[in-house]
């Protein structure tokens, strides 16, 4: 996913966590709403993910059967290769409910958290989701390198640091150890 935008990466992660391997049919409006993204960002992401082999695109004949003059619709599904590559990572996460919350922009946390998940930028939501997936049973992330993690997410180190600062400011994460090795609590 070297050429994918952070929005595309977030859409793929959200798809895998919320929708899994199930085929998705219907309008892009419905799919965009289910993933919590704009229809424009969804269209760009779908094109990229199909082209790169992360999603299958299959012509749907349901719309054509109802009305002969209707537009051709497509169904989408995650490819087997994508499931092998990403699915295990999400399925093995100890924080499934929190991950869904972060990806959907709804907060599961109590009143001690001052921030609002839906106010977070795409980069901040992507960083938070990746941190949750990398965390242990105590919700600690230890020994991750900023540069390698930012490359994985397709953002610059500066954008990564800004996202971390936003998450800290909003009370979503805490930096436990600053310096030699970064440690985050999500």
QUIGI-V221144 format. One record per residue. RES is the residue in one letter. SS is DSSP state (helix for helix, strand for strand, loop for the rest). PHI is phi in whole degrees, 0 to 359 (* if undefined). D_CENTER is the distance of its C-alpha to the mean C-alpha in whole Angstrom. Layout:
BEGIN
{{RES,SS,PHI,D_CENTER} {RES,SS,PHI,D_CENTER}}
END
This chain:
BEGIN
{{X,loop,*,13} {X,loop,296,16} {X,loop,265,16} {X,loop,281,12} {X,loop,283,11} {X,helix,303,9} {X,helix,298,8} {X,helix,295,8} {X,helix,298,6} {X,helix,295,3} {X,helix,296,5} {X,helix,296,6} {X,helix,297,3} {X,helix,298,4} {X,helix,303,7} {X,helix,298,8} {X,helix,285,8} {X,helix,273,10} {X,loop,251,12} {X,loop,63,12} {X,loop,271,15} {X,loop,292,17} {X,loop,293,18} {X,strand,243,17} {X,loop,232,20} {X,loop,115,21} {X,loop,276,20} {X,helix,293,18} {X,helix,301,18} {X,helix,295,17} {X,helix,293,14} {X,helix,298,13} {X,helix,294,14} {X,helix,296,13} {X,helix,267,9} {X,loop,72,10} {X,loop,229,10} {X,loop,283,14} {X,helix,297,16} {X,helix,296,16} {X,helix,298,13} {X,helix,296,12} {X,helix,300,15} {X,helix,297,15} {X,helix,295,12} {X,helix,299,14} {X,helix,301,17} {X,helix,295,15} {X,helix,294,13} {X,helix,290,17} {X,helix,299,19} {X,loop,272,17} {X,loop,88,17} {X,loop,273,14} {X,strand,233,15} {X,strand,264,18} {X,strand,239,20} {X,strand,233,23} {X,strand,297,26} {X,strand,260,26} {X,loop,261,30} {X,helix,297,29} {X,helix,295,29} {X,helix,288,32} {X,helix,290,34} {X,helix,291,34} {X,loop,222,35} {X,loop,289,37} {X,loop,261,36} {X,loop,283,32} {X,loop,290,29} {X,loop,289,28} {X,strand,250,25} {X,strand,231,22} {X,strand,257,20} {X,strand,232,17} {X,strand,208,16} {X,strand,286,14} {X,loop,286,17} {X,helix,299,18} {X,helix,297,18} {X,helix,295,14} {X,helix,298,14} {X,helix,296,17} {X,helix,286,15} {X,helix,254,11} {X,helix,302,12} {X,helix,298,15} {X,helix,298,12} {X,helix,284,11} {X,helix,292,14} {X,loop,273,16} {X,loop,291,14} {X,loop,280,16} {X,loop,240,14} {X,helix,302,13} {X,helix,296,14} {X,helix,294,12} {X,helix,297,9} {X,helix,299,9} {X,helix,299,11} {X,helix,297,9} {X,helix,288,6} {X,helix,263,9} {X,loop,76,11} {X,loop,237,14} {X,loop,267,15} {X,loop,261,17} {X,loop,277,19} {X,loop,282,23} {X,loop,289,25} {X,loop,293,25} {X,loop,280,21} {X,loop,276,22} {X,loop,275,19} {X,loop,236,17} {X,helix,302,13} {X,helix,291,14} {X,helix,278,15} {X,loop,289,13} {X,loop,288,12} {X,helix,300,9} {X,helix,299,10} {X,helix,295,11} {X,helix,296,8} {X,helix,295,6} {X,helix,299,9} {X,helix,297,9} {X,helix,297,7} {X,helix,295,8} {X,helix,298,12} {X,helix,298,11} {X,helix,292,11} {X,helix,270,14} {X,loop,280,16} {X,loop,271,19} {X,loop,295,21} {X,loop,265,22} {X,loop,69,18} {X,strand,262,20} {X,strand,242,18} {X,strand,237,21} {X,strand,79,22} {X,strand,270,19} {X,loop,269,20} {X,helix,304,19} {X,helix,292,19} {X,helix,290,18} {X,helix,293,15} {X,helix,294,14} {X,helix,296,15} {X,helix,301,13} {X,helix,272,10} {X,loop,76,12} {X,loop,234,14} {X,loop,284,17} {X,helix,297,19} {X,helix,297,20} {X,helix,296,16} {X,helix,299,15} {X,helix,296,18} {X,helix,297,18} {X,helix,296,14} {X,helix,299,16} {X,helix,298,19} {X,helix,295,17} {X,helix,297,16} {X,helix,294,19} {X,helix,300,21} {X,loop,281,19} {X,loop,81,20} {X,loop,276,17} {X,loop,225,17} {X,strand,230,21} {X,strand,272,22} {X,strand,276,25} {X,strand,230,26} {X,loop,248,26} {X,loop,139,28} {X,loop,303,28} {X,loop,229,25} {X,strand,286,22} {X,strand,230,22} {X,strand,238,19} {X,strand,244,19} {X,loop,257,16}}
END
